[in-house]
């Protein structure tokens, strides 16, 4: 079989840029989270859930998890691209990870807006 | 004047016609006072055991033939001071490429990637009577890019190239790609960026900078790769 040298999948930039932007966002959130956690008057369930109950923290925490999932998607996909050579297996793993992350995103939303 | 000295070698040996598998050979060589570089020692060694195979040509860091893995780090034998090396000097072929024999590797994949970036000027305007001129500022941009001798020290020290030599262009190829993207006389910068916008070809680089660490010409492929990414962002955002 002839194997032509095919180049240019025409994606990669968005994911690479996205991974960097989400990294910055997660770093910022970590600072906000640490500050808020240290400012808690006491370490109780009420104080802890109250910290995430405010509109801003809900928004920021949701954004953090979305960033985490996108970041993880690109990272895990990169690892599969390096180590999993059979294309069928790789595609299956991509789909499993993608669905898992989408599921986690729904789970996060449910937890956050239940508070 | 330095006196006669002996160096100990541990050399990767493999002759596919005779050996079942590669092995490491211990051998020592007496050097003459005039022997300064690792290549000088290797030439002495070749006299002692002429079955040892390695590439060499210009012996002054211009041709890039004698790239090898020296005490775990890729480099050119002709530019490496033999007295600076810890003994026994462990020599292996460049990692990740198929071994033809002993320290000689098959560089086909490496050059395939180099050719894939079209390493030549593309300019469809009628050729001027004399040369195509550049301003000194424009020419300045090519410094640190054109000096690459294609020894493959960088690409063969890059894990991304080890895992995907057929898909990732590698630091040497990407440095060359930027050399032509940055050339004001070239008219195909956009097509060149298109050619690289790919999760494998360019974005396998995770900036670990092994390439910068080993380059015998002190070039910086990571910076060139960063500039390509920068141009892609500017074009897309």
Interface residues (C-beta under 8 A of the other chain):
Chain A: X5 X7 X8 X9 X10 X11 X12 X13 X14 X15 X16 X17 X78 X81 X82 X83
Chain B: X112 X116 X160 X163 X164 X194 X195 X196 X197 X198 X199 X200 X201 X202 X203 X204 X206 X229 X232 X233 X236 X237
